[in-house]
Amino acid sequence: MGEAYIVGAVRTACGRRNGRLSKIHPIDLGAAVVDELLDRSAVPVMAVDDVIFGCVSQIGAQAGNLGRNVVLASRLDISVPGVTVDRQCGSSLQAIHFGAQAVMSETQDLVICGGVESMSLVPIGSNINDSLSLGRGVPRGERIDELYPGIEFSQFSGAELLAQKYHISRNELDKFGVLSHQRAAQATQNGYFHREIVPVEITTEDGSLETHTVDEGIRYDANLESMQGLKTLFEGGVITAGTASQISDGAAAVMIANRRAVERYNLPVRARIHTLTVVGSDPEIMLEGPVPATEKLLERAGLTIDDIDLYEVNEAFGSVPLAWAKALGADLRKLNVNGGAQSLGHPLGATGAKLTTTLLHELERREARYGLIAICEGGGTANATLIERMDGIDW
């Protein structure tokens, strides 16, 4: 079995709901990160074997095989195919898994894997809500109702159940929410995101042209007092809007190559994809999947959690990474060190590639070795990925 190498990784800065990226078509956002990878790598436009893009709400502007439409909107040759993946919030991390498996098997040599979501243009749940309004049913069926009677499979209730199971208090959540903003603000002000962000040209309300390069959701004045003043989503619960991920627009992409492509196109080997896992978990609590996914990952890799230098565990809700850290005995100082989805945003289909991009750049900045990504997903699944930074390879 061959190796899968990361030779490029970029993202847009996230836009808030109805914010600076809300008027940019999601296909154009996707094309922007693809074109940036082409520019930085200088690979020929016909050299890419496939484009695999994650997207959750595949309706309207995001329907009709978005992955192929991103190819058509980019500088890639029309001979390059494209496909779209939906594994809910882990869609673009799954895209990376599929791309890695392709180049490891040597059925393909060079693949661009990423994702995009315009949650302003295509709100979360649009495909389900439109189906309901037209009387075309719900994505459950009689068998699921029989097997899971009375269970609504809600991520909101799953976040609360996770907090209950791992004894995470409202105070812990609020402190972690504030920390996310503080870390994101510091990383932004220190320029840590500069190399990974693709500038996107936007037209402001007054008609002037600007370049979007800074994540729009960061609250630079976040404090515990204001966080504690927010109402919980459920009476008697602990989750608030401040400890949930931000609705966002954005795109990210990673270029993955095997040895043959690296040598042919003289590509920089920045990291290798060390180990991949995906698991199913209890669909009621739903968001606990990163725990068994990480346990399986570490077992396969022959490592312990202490061997990992940095972790990116998606902040779909604050209870997810906090529960994960308690279950794994992880060091909170290594967790989401530059902020997470509570501050930076969670553009559903793009998040896996976004976290991979940020993790790679931070590993490089620190000259650290191992980085781990884990994402909870609707329906009770989770992807986990281990990457190993590399300074270069002596073949």
C-alpha positions as CSV (number, residue, x, y, z in Angstrom):
1,M,0.0,0.0,0.0
2,G,1.3,3.4,-1.0
3,E,1.3,6.6,1.0
4,A,-1.0,9.6,0.8
5,Y,0.8,13.0,1.1
6,I,-0.7,16.4,1.7
7,V,1.0,18.8,-0.7
8,G,-1.3,21.8,-0.3
9,A,-4.1,23.0,1.9
10,V,-6.1,26.3,1.8
11,R,-9.4,27.8,3.0
12,T,-11.4,30.9,2.8
13,A,-12.0,33.0,5.9
14,C,-15.5,32.2,7.1
15,G,-18.3,34.6,6.7
16,R,-21.2,35.0,9.1
17,R,-24.8,34.1,8.2
18,N,-25.9,36.8,5.8
19,G,-22.5,38.4,6.1
20,R,-19.6,39.2,3.8
21,L,-19.6,35.9,1.8
22,S,-23.4,35.5,1.6
23,K,-23.6,36.9,-2.0
24,I,-20.9,34.6,-3.3
25,H,-22.2,31.5,-5.0
26,P,-21.0,28.3,-3.3
27,I,-19.6,26.9,-6.6
28,D,-17.5,30.1,-6.9
29,L,-16.2,29.7,-3.4
30,G,-15.3,26.2,-4.1
31,A,-13.5,27.2,-7.3
32,A,-11.6,29.8,-5.5
33,V,-9.8,27.3,-3.2
34,V,-9.3,24.9,-6.0
35,D,-7.6,27.6,-8.2
36,E,-5.4,28.6,-5.2
37,L,-4.2,25.1,-4.9
38,L,-3.4,25.0,-8.6
39,D,-1.5,28.4,-8.3
40,R,0.5,27.3,-5.3
41,S,1.4,23.8,-6.7
42,A,1.8,24.8,-10.4
43,V,0.5,21.4,-11.5
44,P,-1.0,21.2,-15.0
45,V,-4.8,21.7,-15.1
46,M,-5.2,18.2,-16.6
47,A,-3.1,16.5,-13.9
48,V,-5.8,16.2,-11.2
49,D,-7.4,12.8,-11.3
50,D,-10.5,13.7,-9.4
51,V,-12.2,16.4,-7.3
52,I,-14.1,15.2,-4.3
53,F,-16.1,17.9,-2.5
54,G,-18.3,17.7,0.7
55,C,-21.6,19.5,0.9
56,V,-24.5,18.8,3.3
57,S,-27.5,20.7,1.9
58,Q,-27.5,19.5,-1.7
59,I,-30.4,21.5,-3.0
60,G,-30.8,24.8,-4.9
61,A,-27.4,26.4,-5.6
62,Q,-25.7,23.3,-4.1
63,A,-27.6,20.7,-6.1
64,G,-26.6,18.9,-9.3
65,N,-23.3,17.4,-8.2
66,L,-21.6,20.4,-6.7
67,G,-18.2,18.8,-7.0
68,R,-18.4,18.6,-10.8
69,N,-19.7,22.2,-10.9
70,V,-16.7,23.4,-8.9
71,V,-14.5,21.8,-11.5
72,L,-16.3,23.6,-14.3
73,A,-16.1,27.0,-12.5
74,S,-12.3,26.5,-11.8
75,R,-9.3,26.6,-14.0
76,L,-9.2,22.8,-14.1
77,D,-9.6,21.1,-17.5
78,I,-13.0,19.8,-18.4
79,S,-11.5,16.3,-18.4
80,V,-11.2,16.4,-14.6
81,P,-14.2,14.7,-13.0
82,G,-15.9,15.8,-9.8
83,V,-18.2,14.2,-7.2
84,T,-20.1,15.3,-4.1
85,V,-20.0,13.6,-0.7
86,D,-22.5,13.9,2.2
87,R,-21.4,12.6,5.5
88,Q,-23.1,15.5,7.3
89,C,-20.6,17.7,9.2
90,G,-17.7,15.4,8.3
91,S,-18.4,15.5,4.6
92,S,-15.1,17.1,3.5
93,L,-13.1,15.0,6.0
94,Q,-14.7,12.0,4.3
95,A,-13.7,13.5,1.0
96,I,-10.1,13.6,2.2
97,H,-10.5,10.0,3.3
98,F,-11.7,8.9,-0.1
99,G,-8.9,10.9,-1.8
100,A,-6.3,9.4,0.4
101,Q,-7.6,5.9,-0.2
102,A,-7.5,6.5,-4.0
103,V,-3.9,7.7,-4.1
104,M,-2.8,5.0,-1.6
105,S,-4.2,2.3,-3.8
106,E,-2.6,4.0,-6.8
107,T,-5.8,3.9,-8.8
108,Q,-5.3,7.7,-8.8
109,D,-2.3,9.8,-8.2
110,L,-3.4,13.4,-7.5
111,V,-6.8,14.3,-6.0
112,I,-8.2,17.6,-4.7
113,C,-10.5,17.0,-1.7
114,G,-12.5,19.7,0.0
115,G,-15.9,21.1,0.7
116,V,-18.1,24.2,0.6
117,E,-21.3,25.3,2.3
118,S,-23.2,28.6,1.9
119,M,-25.5,28.5,4.9
120,S,-26.8,32.0,4.1
121,L,-27.9,31.0,0.6
122,V,-28.9,27.4,1.4
123,P,-29.9,27.3,5.1
124,I,-29.3,24.1,7.1
125,G,-32.1,21.6,6.6
126,S,-33.3,23.2,3.4
127,N,-33.5,19.8,1.6
128,I,-35.6,18.3,4.4
129,N,-37.9,21.3,4.8
130,D,-38.6,21.6,1.1
131,S,-39.4,18.0,0.9
132,L,-41.9,18.3,3.8
133,S,-43.5,21.4,2.3
134,L,-44.1,19.4,-0.9
135,G,-45.4,16.3,0.9
136,R,-42.5,14.1,-0.2
137,G,-41.8,12.6,3.2
138,V,-39.1,12.7,5.8
139,P,-35.7,10.8,5.8
140,R,-36.8,8.2,8.4
141,G,-39.1,5.5,7.1
142,E,-41.2,3.0,9.1
143,R,-38.3,0.7,10.1
144,I,-36.5,3.5,11.8
145,D,-39.6,4.6,13.6
146,E,-40.1,1.0,14.8
147,L,-36.5,0.5,15.9
148,Y,-36.1,4.0,17.5
149,P,-39.6,4.9,18.7
150,G,-40.0,8.5,20.0
151,I,-36.4,9.5,19.2
152,E,-36.1,12.6,17.1
153,F,-32.4,12.3,16.3
154,S,-31.7,16.0,17.1
155,Q,-28.2,17.3,17.4
156,F,-29.4,19.9,19.9
157,S,-30.8,17.2,22.3
158,G,-27.7,15.1,21.5
159,A,-25.4,18.0,22.7
160,E,-27.4,18.2,26.0
161,L,-27.3,14.4,26.5
162,L,-23.5,14.5,25.9
163,A,-23.1,17.2,28.6
164,Q,-25.2,15.1,31.0
165,K,-23.3,11.9,30.4
166,Y,-19.9,13.5,30.9
167,H,-21.0,15.9,33.7
168,I,-20.1,19.1,31.8
169,S,-21.5,22.1,33.6
170,R,-22.9,25.3,32.1
171,N,-19.9,27.1,33.7
172,E,-17.4,24.8,31.9
173,L,-19.2,25.3,28.6
174,D,-19.3,29.1,29.0
175,K,-15.6,29.3,29.8
176,F,-14.7,27.1,26.9
177,G,-16.9,29.3,24.6
178,V,-15.1,32.4,25.7
179,L,-11.7,30.6,25.3
180,S,-12.6,29.7,21.7
181,H,-13.0,33.4,20.8
182,Q,-9.9,34.4,22.7
183,R,-7.8,31.9,21.0
184,A,-9.2,32.8,17.5
185,A,-8.7,36.5,18.2
186,Q,-5.1,35.9,19.2
187,A,-4.4,33.7,16.3
188,T,-5.9,36.3,13.9
189,Q,-4.0,39.2,15.4
190,N,-0.8,37.2,15.4
191,G,-1.2,36.4,11.7
192,Y,-1.3,32.6,12.2
193,F,-4.1,32.2,9.6
194,H,-2.5,34.3,6.9
195,R,-0.8,31.6,4.9
196,E,-3.9,29.3,4.8
197,I,-6.5,31.8,3.8
198,V,-7.5,32.5,0.2
199,P,-8.5,36.1,-0.3
200,V,-12.1,36.4,-1.8
201,E,-13.1,39.6,-3.5
202,I,-16.6,40.8,-2.3
203,T,-18.8,43.7,-3.1
204,T,-20.0,45.6,0.0
205,E,-23.4,47.2,0.4
206,D,-22.2,50.5,-0.8
207,G,-20.9,48.9,-4.0
208,S,-17.2,49.1,-3.2
209,L,-14.8,46.2,-3.7
210,E,-13.1,44.6,-0.7
211,T,-11.1,41.5,-0.1
212,H,-12.4,39.1,2.6
213,T,-9.4,37.6,4.5
214,V,-10.6,37.5,8.2
215,D,-13.0,35.1,9.8
216,E,-16.1,37.2,10.5
217,G,-17.6,35.5,13.5
218,I,-14.8,36.2,16.1
219,R,-15.9,38.3,19.0
220,Y,-12.7,40.1,20.1
221,D,-14.4,41.3,23.3
222,A,-15.9,38.0,24.4
223,N,-16.1,37.6,28.2
224,L,-17.6,35.3,30.6
225,E,-20.2,37.7,32.0
226,S,-21.8,38.2,28.6
227,M,-21.6,34.5,27.8
228,Q,-23.3,33.6,31.1
229,G,-26.1,36.0,30.3
230,L,-27.3,34.0,27.3
231,K,-30.4,31.8,27.5
232,T,-30.1,28.1,27.2
233,L,-31.6,26.4,24.1
234,F,-33.7,24.1,26.3
235,E,-35.3,24.9,29.7
236,G,-33.0,23.3,32.3
237,G,-30.3,22.7,29.7
238,V,-26.7,24.0,29.5
239,I,-26.2,24.7,25.8
240,T,-26.6,28.3,24.6
241,A,-26.1,30.0,21.2
242,G,-22.7,31.0,22.5
243,T,-21.6,27.4,23.1
244,A,-22.9,26.2,19.7
245,S,-21.2,26.5,16.4
246,Q,-21.7,29.6,14.2
247,I,-23.8,29.3,11.0
248,S,-21.2,30.2,8.4
249,D,-20.3,30.4,4.7
250,G,-16.9,29.1,3.5
251,A,-14.8,26.6,1.5
252,A,-11.6,24.7,2.0
253,A,-9.6,22.2,-0.1
254,V,-6.6,19.9,0.3
255,M,-4.4,18.5,-2.5
256,I,-3.4,14.9,-1.9
257,A,-0.8,13.0,-3.9
258,N,1.1,9.7,-3.9
259,R,4.8,9.3,-4.5
260,R,4.4,9.1,-8.3
261,A,2.6,12.5,-8.5
262,V,5.0,14.1,-6.0
263,E,8.0,13.1,-8.1
264,R,6.4,13.9,-11.4
265,Y,5.3,17.4,-10.5
266,N,8.0,18.2,-7.9
267,L,5.4,18.8,-5.2
268,P,6.3,19.7,-1.6
269,V,5.5,17.0,0.9
270,R,4.1,18.8,3.9
271,A,2.4,15.9,5.7
272,R,1.3,12.3,5.3
273,I,-2.1,11.0,6.1
274,H,-1.1,8.5,8.8
275,T,-4.3,6.8,9.8
276,L,-8.0,7.1,8.9
277,T,-11.1,5.9,10.7
278,V,-14.9,6.3,10.5
279,V,-17.4,4.8,13.0
280,G,-21.1,4.7,13.8
281,S,-22.4,5.5,17.2
282,D,-25.6,5.9,19.2
283,P,-27.9,7.9,17.0
284,E,-29.8,9.4,20.0
285,I,-26.8,10.9,21.7
286,M,-25.4,11.3,18.2
287,L,-22.5,13.5,18.9
288,E,-20.4,11.1,20.9
289,G,-18.9,9.5,17.8
290,P,-15.5,11.3,18.0
291,V,-14.7,9.3,21.1
292,P,-14.8,5.8,19.6
293,A,-13.5,7.1,16.3
294,T,-10.4,8.4,18.1
295,E,-10.0,5.3,20.2
296,K,-10.0,3.2,17.0
297,L,-7.6,5.6,15.3
298,L,-5.1,5.5,18.1
299,E,-5.2,1.7,18.3
300,R,-4.6,1.4,14.5
301,A,-1.8,3.9,14.7
302,G,-0.1,2.3,17.6
303,L,-0.1,5.6,19.5
304,T,-1.6,7.1,22.7
305,I,-3.4,10.4,23.1
306,D,-0.2,11.7,24.8
307,D,1.7,11.1,21.6
308,I,-0.4,13.6,19.7
309,D,0.8,17.2,19.5
310,L,-2.4,19.0,18.5
311,Y,-6.1,18.1,18.3
312,E,-8.8,19.7,16.2
313,V,-12.2,18.4,17.5
314,N,-15.1,20.2,15.8
315,E,-17.0,22.6,18.2
316,A,-20.4,21.7,16.8
317,F,-21.3,22.4,20.4
318,G,-18.9,23.0,23.2
319,S,-20.0,19.8,24.9
320,V,-18.5,17.7,22.0
321,P,-14.7,18.5,22.4
322,L,-15.1,18.8,26.2
323,A,-16.7,15.3,26.4
324,W,-14.1,14.0,24.0
325,A,-11.3,15.4,26.1
326,K,-12.7,13.9,29.3
327,A,-13.2,10.5,27.7
328,L,-9.7,10.3,26.1
329,G,-7.8,12.0,29.0
330,A,-6.7,14.7,26.4
331,D,-4.7,17.8,27.3
332,L,-7.0,20.8,26.8
333,R,-3.9,22.9,26.1
334,K,-3.5,21.0,22.8
335,L,-7.2,21.2,21.9
336,N,-8.4,23.7,19.2
337,V,-5.5,26.0,20.0
338,N,-6.5,28.7,17.5
339,G,-10.2,28.6,18.3
340,G,-13.0,26.5,16.9
341,A,-16.4,26.5,15.4
342,Q,-17.9,28.5,18.3
343,S,-15.8,31.5,17.2
344,L,-14.5,30.8,13.7
345,G,-17.6,29.2,12.2
346,H,-18.8,25.8,10.9
347,P,-19.6,25.9,7.2
348,L,-20.9,22.3,7.3
349,G,-19.6,20.7,4.1
350,A,-16.3,22.6,4.3
351,T,-15.4,22.0,8.0
352,G,-13.3,18.8,7.7
353,A,-11.0,20.3,5.1
354,K,-11.0,23.6,7.0
355,L,-9.8,21.9,10.2
356,T,-7.2,19.9,8.3
357,T,-5.8,23.0,6.7
358,T,-5.6,24.9,10.0
359,L,-4.1,21.9,11.8
360,L,-1.4,21.4,9.1
361,H,-0.3,25.1,9.2
362,E,-0.2,25.1,13.0
363,L,1.9,21.9,13.1
364,E,4.3,23.6,10.7
365,R,4.4,26.8,12.7
366,R,5.2,24.8,15.9
367,E,7.4,22.3,14.1
368,A,5.3,19.6,15.8
369,R,4.7,16.1,14.4
370,Y,1.3,14.6,15.0
371,G,-2.1,16.2,14.5
372,L,-5.5,14.7,15.0
373,I,-8.9,15.8,13.6
374,A,-12.2,14.3,14.8
375,I,-15.7,15.4,13.8
376,C,-19.2,14.4,15.1
377,E,-21.9,13.9,12.4
378,G,-25.6,13.8,12.1
379,G,-27.1,10.4,12.5
380,G,-24.4,9.1,14.8
381,T,-21.2,8.8,12.8
382,A,-17.8,10.3,13.1
383,N,-14.6,10.6,11.1
384,A,-11.1,10.8,12.7
385,T,-7.8,11.5,10.9
386,L,-4.2,11.4,12.0
387,I,-1.7,13.5,10.0
388,E,2.1,13.5,10.4
389,R,4.0,16.6,9.5
390,M,7.0,16.0,7.3
391,D,10.0,18.2,6.5
392,G,10.7,16.4,3.3
393,I,11.4,13.0,2.1
394,D,14.6,11.3,1.1
395,W,13.4,8.6,-1.3
